């Protein structure tokens, strides 16, 4: 099979011919139909996450077809031990022995992939392969972040990329008011946010206090800014797997029972709940496609921040 392989951090992926993977006990072999590009993939390539396997096939937003014709999605969470205190308490996303697709386990930047069938997600009708692929991480992490942000009406989204463009639709469906924060001068992203239901989009302070904020951009300096923007009792959720160092800030920004928390990975329950909700909204993803062999070009485009919605690699 053709695959894009990462040999070490900081190097381009190389196109390689690898043996077709063979499924082991409890695994399923999938022919990959689409795989969305995630910022986590970029963090791995750029050496910002510790100890991935090498050589590595990236990719964890995978849409594939099993030999029996089922269309399944393969998300980031690829395996857990099932019996640690985290797994036993419904927090398998925090399992210390967890293995992640496209990080500990070869992922979907290939023509075929094997996955533990217990962690694959049946995909809803009404979404083609390109539309559904970004739901498998951008959507899932966005959904978990939105849930952990609480029920506040005024929601700020910092960084309007793949996750935020999905969360904006979920929030509007729930009757919330969305305030989208973009890079200074990014009028195209601001217009895109307003098209998806944001009542305000900009890069300065919002026109009123927020009840909650979700930070998608991997920029630590946004944490003090978001804390300053939320009202007392509000929450700030950091949705990314990696972020630059957080600058010091005065305690008064946190005081007033403001809550600051992170989101780590996802659970299978998140996937089941979100994929049941997405058709009811209905969520519509905005995608740009690249051939699998042009994965490096797609990653470069994401690194530049030159993306509206999500990028998807196609066979």
HELIX and SHEET records of a PDB file:
HELIX    1   1 UNK A   39  UNK A   45  1                                   7    
HELIX    2   2 UNK A   85  UNK A   88  1                                   4    
HELIX    3   3 UNK A   92  UNK A   94  5                                   3    
HELIX    4   4 UNK A  117  UNK A  119  5                                   3    
HELIX    5   5 UNK A  129  UNK A  133  1                                   5    
HELIX    6   6 UNK A  134  UNK A  136  5                                   3    
HELIX    7   7 UNK A  138  UNK A  148  1                                  11    
HELIX    8   8 UNK A  162  UNK A  173  1                                  12    
HELIX    9   9 UNK A  187  UNK A  195  1                                   9    
HELIX   10  10 UNK A  221  UNK A  229  1                                   9    
HELIX   11  11 UNK A  251  UNK A  253  5                                   3    
HELIX   12  12 UNK A  268  UNK A  281  1                                  14    
HELIX   13  13 UNK A  292  UNK A  294  5                                   3    
HELIX   14  14 UNK A  295  UNK A  304  1                                  10    
SHEET    1   A 3 UNK A  14  UNK A  17  0                                        
SHEET    2   A 3 UNK A   2  UNK A   6 -1                                        
SHEET    3   A 3 UNK A  56  UNK A  57 -1                                        
SHEET    1   B 5 UNK A 112  UNK A 116  0                                        
SHEET    2   B 5 UNK A  27  UNK A  36 -1                                        
SHEET    3   B 5 UNK A  62  UNK A  66 -1                                        
SHEET    4   B 5 UNK A  71  UNK A  74 -1                                        
SHEET    5   B 5 UNK A 120  UNK A 122 -1                                        
SHEET    1   C 4 UNK A 112  UNK A 116  0                                        
SHEET    2   C 4 UNK A  27  UNK A  36 -1                                        
SHEET    3   C 4 UNK A 310  UNK A 314 -1                                        
SHEET    4   C 4 UNK A 287  UNK A 291  1                                        
SHEET    1   D 2 UNK A  77  UNK A  79  0                                        
SHEET    2   D 2 UNK A  99  UNK A 100 -1                                        
SHEET    1   E 6 UNK A 200  UNK A 202  0                                        
SHEET    2   E 6 UNK A 177  UNK A 181  1                                        
SHEET    3   E 6 UNK A 154  UNK A 158  1                                        
SHEET    4   E 6 UNK A 210  UNK A 215  1                                        
SHEET    5   E 6 UNK A 230  UNK A 238  1                                        
SHEET    6   E 6 UNK A 259  UNK A 262  1                                        
END                                                                             
